[in-house]
Amino acid sequence: MKPVYYARPLIGEEEKARVMAVLESGMIAMGPQTAEFQRKFAEYVGVDYAVATNSGTSALHVALLAAGIQPGDKVITTPFTFIATSNSILYCGAVPVFADVDPRTFNIDPESIKRILDAESDVKAILVVHLYGLACEMDPILEMARDRGLVIIEDCAQAHGALYKGKPVGALGDVGVFSFYPTKNMTTGEGGMVVTRSKDIADRALKLINHGRSDRYLHDMLGYNYRMTDIAAAIGLAQLEKLDGFNARRRANARVFNSLLSDVPALVLPCEPDHCYHVYHQYTIRAERRDELKEHLDASGIQTSIVYPISQAKQPLYRSLGLDDAEIPVADSLSSEVLSLPIHPGLTPDELVRVSDAIHSFYGLKS
Ligand SMILES: Cc1ncc(COP(=O)(O)O)c(C=O)c1O
């Protein structure tokens, strides 16, 4: 039987036609498609500026630099994320300070941020991650940042189209970052985007992605080659038009799982607070006997993923840097409980039932 895939990019005729047009145009590096993608993405998020990059990781690096993060600065972030988040802080020579997360939402816990701010005097910024497609609890975080003059950077790599109190993520803080890796809610192959309302941040980001260039062959700051190609931007333009539809299907799949799995006492299902619009990049459950359940699903031809099996603070790299002493009991315990089920928009109703049946059979329940 065909496996139930964990993630599948949905590439259609529109993407192919747009890419062919770029290839035939002879302008395949950064050009008019990238400019249009930036304009349309900024409009989608509701900000004035967007700068396209060649990955979400490079977008994070540029966002931090453009927001003024400097060597030695402390940046509070979550340890329960992909390593690119905290690595981007290291790229700047800055220091990640890990706050714990909320066990219900998996997102950074404002109370834990407050405890760090009360203990540490020289924090410069907070880098939040809207994990799995759910916005962080932003109001208390924004208030703390306002009171103490901190920069807020949003890692929205997993949350294209997610809303907090009706407002799109990426537009809540000073600067936001998206990834267009193929497993994400929309893709460009590899790619990323920096979004901001600040002209200063946008101008700096534009220079940073292009070797710090102020004019042709004139460079007044250290920059990088982080440019997006027009081939990638063409895919992005087609995907952006489909994004709301993709998200609606992810949400519909999540509703089906919420109903099919509601009678399994060994599971904690994902939550969606009333004031949030979850876009279910991941449908992540907390499961008793998680590792055995994963093996059972693998054997049943159902792909799943442990996102994330180890908190970033406990990575060998972070241990070697002496950054592993954070008090993060919730993040550490989640690592041994979480399991992400297939939720992508290409799943069929039968596949959703197959996943649910296999979970019921593992726990000895009737579906
Ligand atoms: C939370 C988070 N931040 C950053 C990234 C980095 O994005 P990319 O893989 O496009 O470099 C990812 C994606 O993998 C991610 O999930």
The ligand as a Tripos MOL2 file, in Angstrom:
@<TRIPOS>MOLECULE
LIG
   16    16     1     0     0
SMALL
NO_CHARGES

@<TRIPOS>ATOM
      1 C1         11.4090   27.5680   13.0720 C.3       1 LIG1
      2 C2         12.3380   27.5890   11.9030 C.ar      1 LIG1
      3 N1         13.2300   28.5920   11.8000 N.ar      1 LIG1
      4 C3         14.0810   28.6660   10.7590 C.ar      1 LIG1
      5 C4         14.0850   27.7240    9.7520 C.ar      1 LIG1
      6 C5         15.1060   27.8140    8.6790 C.3       1 LIG1
      7 O1         14.5740   27.9010    7.4020 O.3       1 LIG1
      8 P1         15.3590   27.3070    6.1300 P.3       1 LIG1
      9 O2         15.3120   25.8240    6.2120 O.co2     1 LIG1
     10 O3         14.5750   27.8510    4.9660 O.co2     1 LIG1
     11 O4         16.7340   27.8450    6.1730 O.co2     1 LIG1
     12 C6         13.1490   26.6820    9.8110 C.ar      1 LIG1
     13 C7         13.0410   25.6970    8.7350 C.2       1 LIG1
     14 O5         13.4850   24.6850    8.5620 O.2       1 LIG1
     15 C8         12.2760   26.5930   10.9170 C.ar      1 LIG1
     16 O6         11.3910   25.6000   11.0320 O.3       1 LIG1
@<TRIPOS>BOND
     1     1     2 1
     2     2     3 ar
     3     2    15 ar
     4     3     4 ar
     5     4     5 ar
     6     5     6 1
     7     5    12 ar
     8     6     7 1
     9     7     8 1
    10     8     9 2
    11     8    10 1
    12     8    11 1
    13    12    13 1
    14    12    15 ar
    15    13    14 2
    16    15    16 1
@<TRIPOS>SUBSTRUCTURE
     1 LIG1         1 GROUP 0 **** ****
